[in-house]
Amino acid sequence: MSTTETNRYLEGNFAPVTEEVTAFDLEVTGEIPTELAGRLLRIGPNPVVPEDPATYHWFTGDGMVHGVRIRDGRAEWYRNRFVRSDRVTEALGEPPIEGPRHGMGDGANTNVISLAGRTYALVEAGPVPVELTYELETACRSNFGGTLDGSFTAHPHADPVTGELHAVTYYWQWDHLRYVVVGADGLVRKTVHVPVPGRPMVHDCAITETQVLLFDLPVTFNLDAAMNGVRLPYLWDEGYAARVGLLPRDGEAGDVVWCELDRPCFVYHPLNAYDLPDGRVVVDVIRHPKMFATDLQGPNEGPPSLWRWTLDPASGRVKEEQLDDRAQEFPRLDERRTGRRHRFGYGTTLGAGVEHGPTIKHDLDAGTAELHHYGPGRVSLEPVFVARSDDAAEDDGWVMSYVYDAATDRSDVVILAAQDFTGEPLATIHLPRRVPFGFHGNWVPDA
């Protein structure tokens, strides 16, 4: 454990903001596309009380959600709100929120989604989702009407045809992973328990039209670390085999086929996966060489880069191919291609550690990539692709992201034309404050 008195995840634009703000009629440079009507939401860790730099882990901070509401070419409002866990309500002198519990915590700081007309803040490894209002106030904890048994995930994936959410969940006490399917009505309709030999961290999954991919990788729960006060007691396990499971979406635990990787690594985020006609499966992932082997404060164990894995259930092996050697994370795609063959992907480049940089766009058919530089001292958080219309071609739309400006110590929302990725932004929405580096978010169109 680090014993330094500094912590990069409490400094600069990782540092928390202390006030909840509401601002209306935001200043805009350029023109917001009139087709956009909805909210650009994101979330990340934002400690509500001061943390000890020697022990703080970036993944454990209290959740804060941010949102910009867009309509008729205008940016109508910006809001940021703490997600009300018990720790947050106690610090703010408020009554606790209602709702069911699972695990030892009740916060959510990792993703924010829309499901069945409701907005949810999500986290992995124990707590249930937290329902938010349209204006981002905390409403209650939710187990989807009593249908969710145990924890959820920060990364469910919506099938673009059925509208169902597919998720893989874990918890430190379980000897298995759980594949959970949530219907478009917001209720869990299927749960499958898949035994695993350890207690792995499983941040994300991937789906194809027929399969769900289970990442069983060598970052596992460490009881000794937990007993010694490590805030996030999941550590690199050198002896744990790295593998990916193929579970038919209509199957059960006994149907899983495991495919072994030749080299250990860790994956937080796949870009996408799809079936090949011969039964193999392709998944593009951001591959970290290790995780939590030496740095127990955040994900800083060597540069992560974009790889393509081809899983062969006949041989039980994985073919690995690096697609881009630049350090990058937070991969996104046109989500109408989820589980289907994709051509384009978008993400955030990284410098040393997790220092953010320009956004990157991949054309995986052409084998090329473009960078969008926002200007000196201006760096992007996770980008989000928004299609121009339901029937638009892949990549016909906009790339939207929160952008931090070190010179002003404030943030903007920048809207790029995806097909003119390196060109001037279509619109820059100026926010009244900075938005800290955090994790994930989504464009939620108005109904």
C-alpha positions as CSV (number, residue, x, y, z in Angstrom):
1,M,0.0,0.0,0.0
2,S,1.2,3.5,-0.8
3,T,2.3,5.6,2.2
4,T,2.8,8.8,0.3
5,E,1.0,12.0,1.2
6,T,-0.1,12.6,-2.3
7,N,-2.5,10.8,-4.5
8,R,-3.0,11.6,-8.2
9,Y,-6.7,10.7,-7.9
10,L,-7.3,13.5,-5.5
11,E,-5.4,16.2,-7.5
12,G,-5.9,18.3,-10.6
13,N,-9.1,17.4,-12.5
14,F,-9.4,14.1,-10.5
15,A,-10.0,16.2,-7.4
16,P,-13.6,16.3,-6.2
17,V,-15.9,19.3,-6.6
18,T,-17.7,20.3,-3.5
19,E,-20.9,22.0,-4.5
20,E,-24.0,20.9,-6.4
21,V,-24.8,23.4,-9.1
22,T,-27.8,24.1,-11.4
23,A,-27.3,26.4,-14.3
24,F,-29.7,27.3,-17.1
25,D,-29.4,28.6,-20.7
26,L,-25.7,27.7,-21.1
27,E,-23.5,29.6,-23.4
28,V,-22.8,27.9,-26.7
29,T,-20.1,28.5,-29.3
30,G,-21.2,27.2,-32.7
31,E,-24.6,25.5,-33.4
32,I,-26.0,22.4,-31.6
33,P,-27.6,20.0,-34.1
34,T,-31.4,20.5,-33.8
35,E,-31.9,16.7,-34.0
36,L,-30.4,16.3,-30.5
37,A,-33.1,16.2,-27.8
38,G,-32.1,14.6,-24.5
39,R,-29.5,14.5,-21.8
40,L,-25.7,13.9,-21.9
41,L,-25.1,12.2,-18.6
42,R,-21.9,11.0,-16.9
43,I,-20.8,9.9,-13.5
44,G,-17.6,9.4,-11.5
45,P,-16.1,9.3,-8.0
46,N,-16.3,12.5,-6.0
47,P,-15.6,12.1,-2.3
48,V,-18.0,14.0,-0.2
49,V,-15.6,14.3,2.7
50,P,-11.8,14.6,2.6
51,E,-10.0,11.3,2.0
52,D,-6.6,10.0,3.2
53,P,-4.3,10.3,0.2
54,A,-2.3,7.3,1.4
55,T,-5.3,4.9,1.3
56,Y,-7.8,6.4,-1.2
57,H,-8.6,4.3,-4.3
58,W,-10.1,6.1,-7.3
59,F,-12.8,3.4,-7.7
60,T,-14.2,3.9,-4.2
61,G,-15.1,7.6,-4.2
62,D,-18.7,8.7,-3.6
63,G,-20.7,9.0,-6.8
64,M,-21.5,12.3,-8.5
65,V,-23.6,12.5,-11.6
66,H,-23.4,15.3,-14.2
67,G,-25.9,16.2,-16.9
68,V,-26.5,18.6,-19.7
69,R,-30.0,18.8,-21.2
70,I,-30.2,19.7,-24.9
71,R,-33.3,20.6,-26.9
72,D,-34.1,22.8,-30.0
73,G,-30.5,23.7,-30.5
74,R,-30.1,25.0,-27.0
75,A,-28.3,23.7,-23.9
76,E,-31.1,24.2,-21.4
77,W,-29.4,23.2,-18.2
78,Y,-26.4,21.7,-16.5
79,R,-26.7,19.9,-13.1
80,N,-24.4,17.9,-10.9
81,R,-25.6,15.9,-7.9
82,F,-24.1,13.5,-5.4
83,V,-25.7,10.1,-5.6
84,R,-27.2,9.7,-2.1
85,S,-25.5,6.8,-0.4
86,D,-25.7,6.5,3.4
87,R,-22.2,8.2,3.6
88,V,-23.4,11.1,1.5
89,T,-26.7,11.7,3.3
90,E,-24.9,11.6,6.6
91,A,-22.3,14.1,5.4
92,L,-25.0,16.4,4.0
93,G,-27.2,16.1,7.1
94,E,-30.1,14.5,5.1
95,P,-32.3,11.5,5.8
96,P,-31.2,8.2,4.2
97,I,-32.8,7.2,1.0
98,E,-35.1,4.2,0.8
99,G,-34.9,0.9,-1.1
100,P,-33.4,-2.6,-0.9
101,R,-29.8,-3.3,-0.2
102,H,-27.1,-5.9,-1.2
103,G,-23.6,-6.0,0.0
104,M,-21.8,-3.7,2.4
105,G,-22.2,-0.4,0.5
106,D,-25.0,1.4,-1.2
107,G,-23.2,4.0,-3.4
108,A,-23.0,4.1,-7.2
109,N,-20.2,5.9,-9.1
110,T,-19.4,4.1,-12.4
111,N,-22.2,4.4,-15.0
112,V,-25.5,6.1,-15.6
113,I,-28.1,4.6,-17.9
114,S,-31.7,4.7,-18.9
115,L,-34.0,1.7,-18.7
116,A,-37.8,1.5,-19.1
117,G,-38.1,5.2,-18.8
118,R,-36.1,5.4,-15.6
119,T,-32.5,6.7,-15.0
120,Y,-30.1,4.6,-12.9
121,A,-26.7,5.1,-11.4
122,L,-24.7,1.9,-11.5
123,V,-21.7,0.3,-9.8
124,E,-20.4,-3.3,-9.6
125,A,-19.4,-5.8,-7.0
126,G,-22.3,-5.5,-4.5
127,P,-24.7,-2.5,-4.4
128,V,-27.9,-2.5,-6.3
129,P,-28.7,0.3,-8.8
130,V,-29.8,3.8,-7.6
131,E,-32.7,5.3,-9.3
132,L,-32.4,9.0,-10.2
133,T,-35.0,11.5,-11.3
134,Y,-34.9,13.3,-14.7
135,E,-33.2,16.2,-12.9
136,L,-30.6,13.8,-11.4
137,E,-31.9,13.8,-7.8
138,T,-31.6,10.5,-6.0
139,A,-35.0,8.7,-5.7
140,C,-34.2,5.3,-4.2
141,R,-32.2,2.1,-4.3
142,S,-33.7,-0.4,-6.8
143,N,-33.5,-4.1,-7.3
144,F,-35.8,-3.8,-10.4
145,G,-39.0,-4.5,-8.6
146,G,-37.6,-7.3,-6.5
147,T,-36.4,-9.3,-9.5
148,L,-32.7,-8.7,-9.1
149,D,-31.1,-11.2,-6.7
150,G,-27.8,-9.7,-5.5
151,S,-25.5,-7.2,-7.1
152,F,-25.7,-5.7,-10.5
153,T,-23.0,-4.3,-12.8
154,A,-21.8,-1.0,-14.1
155,H,-21.8,-2.3,-17.7
156,P,-25.0,-3.9,-19.0
157,H,-25.2,-4.1,-22.8
158,A,-28.5,-3.5,-24.6
159,D,-29.3,-5.7,-27.5
160,P,-30.4,-3.2,-30.2
161,V,-33.1,-5.5,-31.5
162,T,-34.8,-6.7,-28.4
163,G,-33.9,-3.8,-26.0
164,E,-32.9,-6.3,-23.3
165,L,-30.0,-5.6,-21.1
166,H,-27.3,-8.3,-20.7
167,A,-25.1,-8.2,-17.7
168,V,-22.4,-10.2,-15.8
169,T,-22.3,-9.6,-12.1
170,Y,-20.0,-10.6,-9.3
171,Y,-19.6,-10.3,-5.5
172,W,-16.7,-11.2,-3.2
173,Q,-18.6,-13.9,-1.4
174,W,-19.7,-15.7,-4.5
175,D,-17.9,-18.7,-6.1
176,H,-19.6,-17.9,-9.4
177,L,-20.5,-15.2,-11.8
178,R,-24.1,-14.4,-12.6
179,Y,-25.4,-13.7,-16.1
180,V,-28.4,-11.5,-15.8
181,V,-30.9,-10.5,-18.5
182,V,-33.1,-7.5,-17.8
183,G,-36.1,-7.1,-20.1
184,A,-37.1,-3.9,-21.8
185,D,-39.7,-3.6,-19.1
186,G,-37.0,-3.2,-16.5
187,L,-37.5,-6.6,-14.8
188,V,-35.0,-9.4,-14.6
189,R,-36.2,-12.4,-16.7
190,K,-33.2,-14.7,-16.5
191,T,-30.2,-15.4,-14.2
192,V,-27.5,-18.0,-14.7
193,H,-24.9,-18.9,-12.1
194,V,-21.5,-19.8,-13.7
195,P,-18.9,-21.3,-11.4
196,V,-15.4,-19.9,-11.5
197,P,-12.2,-21.1,-9.6
198,G,-11.6,-17.8,-7.8
199,R,-13.3,-14.5,-7.0
200,P,-12.4,-12.4,-10.1
201,M,-13.2,-8.8,-10.7
202,V,-15.4,-8.7,-13.8
203,H,-16.0,-5.1,-14.7
204,D,-17.7,-5.6,-18.0
205,C,-18.9,-8.3,-20.5
206,A,-19.7,-8.4,-24.2
207,I,-22.5,-9.9,-26.2
208,T,-22.9,-11.2,-29.7
209,E,-26.2,-12.1,-31.4
210,T,-25.9,-15.6,-29.8
211,Q,-23.3,-15.5,-27.0
212,V,-22.4,-13.6,-23.8
213,L,-18.7,-13.3,-23.1
214,L,-17.4,-13.9,-19.6
215,F,-14.0,-12.3,-18.7
216,D,-12.3,-14.5,-16.0
217,L,-9.0,-12.7,-15.6
218,P,-6.3,-12.6,-13.0
219,V,-7.5,-9.8,-10.7
220,T,-9.1,-11.5,-7.8
221,F,-10.5,-10.8,-4.3
222,N,-7.7,-11.0,-1.7
223,L,-8.9,-11.6,1.8
224,D,-5.6,-10.6,3.4
225,A,-5.7,-7.3,1.7
226,A,-9.2,-6.7,2.9
227,M,-8.3,-7.6,6.4
228,N,-5.3,-5.1,6.2
229,G,-7.6,-2.3,5.2
230,V,-6.9,-2.1,1.4
231,R,-9.9,0.0,0.1
232,L,-10.3,-2.1,-3.0
233,P,-9.0,-5.6,-2.1
234,Y,-8.8,-7.0,-5.6
235,L,-5.2,-7.7,-6.6
236,W,-3.2,-9.1,-9.5
237,D,-3.0,-12.9,-9.1
238,E,0.0,-14.2,-11.0
239,G,-1.1,-17.8,-10.8
240,Y,-4.7,-17.3,-12.0
241,A,-5.3,-18.4,-15.6
242,A,-6.7,-15.8,-18.0
243,R,-9.7,-17.0,-20.0
244,V,-12.9,-15.9,-21.7
245,G,-16.1,-17.9,-21.5
246,L,-18.7,-18.3,-24.3
247,L,-22.1,-18.8,-22.8
248,P,-25.0,-19.1,-25.3
249,R,-27.5,-16.4,-24.5
250,D,-30.3,-19.0,-24.3
251,G,-28.0,-21.5,-22.5
252,E,-27.2,-22.5,-18.9
253,A,-23.9,-22.8,-16.9
254,G,-23.1,-26.2,-18.3
255,D,-23.0,-24.8,-21.8
256,V,-20.1,-22.4,-21.3
257,V,-17.0,-23.1,-23.4
258,W,-13.9,-21.5,-22.0
259,C,-11.1,-20.2,-24.3
260,E,-7.7,-19.8,-22.8
261,L,-5.4,-16.8,-23.4
262,D,-1.7,-17.4,-23.9
263,R,-0.7,-14.4,-21.7
264,P,-2.2,-13.0,-18.6
265,C,-3.7,-9.5,-18.8
266,F,-6.7,-7.6,-17.6
267,V,-9.6,-6.0,-19.5
268,Y,-12.0,-3.4,-18.1
269,H,-13.8,-2.6,-21.4
270,P,-14.5,-4.4,-24.6
271,L,-15.4,-2.3,-27.6
272,N,-17.7,-4.9,-29.1
273,A,-18.0,-8.5,-30.1
274,Y,-19.6,-10.4,-32.9
275,D,-20.1,-14.0,-34.3
276,L,-18.2,-15.3,-37.3
277,P,-20.0,-17.8,-39.6
278,D,-17.7,-20.6,-38.6
279,G,-18.6,-20.5,-35.0
280,R,-15.7,-18.4,-33.8
281,V,-16.3,-15.1,-32.0
282,V,-14.4,-11.8,-32.4
283,V,-14.1,-9.3,-29.5
284,D,-12.2,-6.0,-29.6
285,V,-10.9,-5.1,-26.1
286,I,-8.7,-2.6,-24.3
287,R,-6.0,-4.8,-22.9
288,H,-4.0,-3.9,-19.8
289,P,-0.8,-5.8,-19.3
290,K,-1.5,-6.1,-15.5
291,M,-3.7,-4.5,-12.9
292,F,-3.3,-3.8,-9.2
293,A,0.1,-5.5,-9.0
294,T,2.1,-2.5,-7.7
295,D,-0.4,0.5,-7.7
296,L,-3.3,0.0,-5.3
297,Q,-4.8,3.4,-5.9
298,G,-5.9,3.2,-9.5
299,P,-5.5,1.5,-12.9
300,N,-1.8,2.2,-13.5
301,E,0.1,-0.9,-14.5
302,G,1.3,-0.1,-18.0
303,P,-0.3,1.4,-21.1
304,P,-3.6,-0.2,-22.2
305,S,-4.1,-0.6,-25.9
306,L,-6.6,-1.9,-28.5
307,W,-6.5,-5.6,-29.3
308,R,-8.6,-8.0,-31.3
309,W,-9.2,-11.4,-29.8
310,T,-10.7,-14.3,-31.9
311,L,-12.1,-17.0,-29.7
312,D,-12.3,-20.5,-31.1
313,P,-14.6,-22.8,-29.1
314,A,-13.4,-25.8,-31.1
315,S,-9.8,-25.4,-29.8
316,G,-10.5,-23.5,-26.6
317,R,-7.8,-21.0,-27.6
318,V,-7.7,-17.2,-28.2
319,K,-5.9,-15.6,-31.1
320,E,-4.6,-12.2,-30.1
321,E,-3.8,-9.3,-32.5
322,Q,-2.9,-5.7,-31.5
323,L,-4.9,-3.2,-33.6
324,D,-3.4,0.0,-32.2
325,D,-0.4,0.5,-29.9
326,R,-1.4,3.9,-28.5
327,A,-2.5,4.1,-24.9
328,Q,-6.3,4.5,-24.7
329,E,-9.4,3.6,-22.8
330,F,-13.1,4.1,-22.6
331,P,-14.0,2.5,-25.9
332,R,-17.4,3.3,-27.4
333,L,-19.2,2.5,-30.6
334,D,-22.4,3.2,-32.5
335,E,-24.5,1.0,-30.1
336,R,-26.9,0.0,-32.9
337,R,-24.0,-2.3,-33.8
338,T,-23.8,-3.9,-30.3
339,G,-23.3,-7.6,-30.8
340,R,-23.0,-7.2,-34.6
341,R,-20.0,-6.6,-36.8
342,H,-18.7,-3.1,-36.4
343,R,-16.4,-0.9,-38.4
344,F,-15.8,2.2,-36.2
345,G,-14.8,2.8,-32.6
346,Y,-14.1,5.9,-30.5
347,G,-12.2,6.4,-27.2
348,T,-9.9,8.5,-25.1
349,T,-6.1,8.5,-25.5
350,L,-4.0,8.4,-22.3
351,G,-0.6,9.7,-21.3
352,A,1.5,8.6,-18.4
353,G,-0.7,6.8,-15.8
354,V,-4.3,7.8,-16.6
355,E,-3.6,11.3,-17.9
356,H,-6.3,12.0,-20.5
357,G,-5.6,13.3,-24.0
358,P,-7.3,13.7,-27.4
359,T,-10.2,11.5,-28.5
360,I,-9.4,8.7,-31.0
361,K,-11.5,7.3,-33.8
362,H,-10.8,3.9,-35.3
363,D,-11.7,2.7,-38.8
364,L,-11.2,-1.0,-38.2
365,D,-11.9,-2.0,-41.8
366,A,-9.3,0.4,-43.1
367,G,-6.9,-0.2,-40.2
368,T,-6.6,3.6,-39.6
369,A,-7.2,6.0,-36.8
370,E,-7.7,9.7,-36.4
371,L,-7.2,12.0,-33.4
372,H,-9.2,15.0,-32.4
373,H,-7.1,17.6,-30.5
374,Y,-9.2,20.0,-28.6
375,G,-6.4,22.6,-28.1
376,P,-3.6,23.2,-25.6
377,G,-4.5,22.0,-22.2
378,R,-7.9,20.6,-23.3
379,V,-8.5,16.9,-22.9
380,S,-11.5,14.6,-23.3
381,L,-13.3,12.3,-21.0
382,E,-15.1,9.3,-22.4
383,P,-16.7,10.1,-25.8
384,V,-20.2,9.0,-26.7
385,F,-21.5,8.4,-30.2
386,V,-25.0,9.5,-31.1
387,A,-26.5,8.4,-34.4
388,R,-28.2,11.1,-36.6
389,S,-31.3,9.0,-36.9
390,D,-32.4,5.4,-36.2
391,D,-31.7,4.4,-39.8
392,A,-28.5,6.4,-40.4
393,A,-25.4,4.6,-41.5
394,E,-22.8,3.6,-38.9
395,D,-20.7,6.6,-38.1
396,D,-23.3,9.0,-39.4
397,G,-23.9,11.1,-36.3
398,W,-22.0,13.0,-33.6
399,V,-19.3,12.3,-31.0
400,M,-20.0,14.1,-27.8
401,S,-17.7,14.4,-24.8
402,Y,-17.0,16.4,-21.7
403,V,-13.7,18.3,-22.2
404,Y,-11.6,19.7,-19.4
405,D,-9.7,22.9,-20.0
406,A,-6.7,23.2,-17.6
407,A,-6.2,27.0,-18.4
408,T,-9.7,27.9,-17.2
409,D,-10.2,25.0,-14.8
410,R,-13.6,24.5,-16.3
411,S,-15.2,22.0,-18.6
412,D,-17.2,22.1,-21.9
413,V,-19.4,19.7,-23.7
414,V,-18.0,19.4,-27.3
415,I,-20.0,18.0,-30.2
416,L,-18.1,16.7,-33.2
417,A,-19.4,15.5,-36.6
418,A,-18.3,11.9,-36.5
419,Q,-17.6,11.9,-40.3
420,D,-15.5,15.1,-39.9
421,F,-13.7,13.9,-36.8
422,T,-10.6,16.1,-37.0
423,G,-12.6,19.2,-38.1
424,E,-13.8,22.1,-36.0
425,P,-16.4,21.2,-33.4
426,L,-20.0,21.8,-34.4
427,A,-20.8,23.2,-31.0
428,T,-19.0,23.8,-27.7
429,I,-21.3,24.1,-24.6
430,H,-19.6,26.1,-21.9
431,L,-20.3,24.7,-18.4
432,P,-20.1,26.8,-15.2
433,R,-17.6,24.5,-13.5
434,R,-15.2,21.7,-14.2
435,V,-16.3,18.1,-14.5
436,P,-13.8,15.8,-12.8
437,F,-12.2,12.8,-14.7
438,G,-14.5,9.9,-13.9
439,F,-15.9,6.9,-15.6
440,H,-18.9,6.5,-17.9
441,G,-22.0,8.1,-19.2
442,N,-24.5,8.0,-22.0
443,W,-26.7,10.1,-24.3
444,V,-30.3,9.6,-23.1
445,P,-32.7,10.8,-25.8
446,D,-36.0,12.2,-24.7
447,A,-38.9,9.8,-25.2
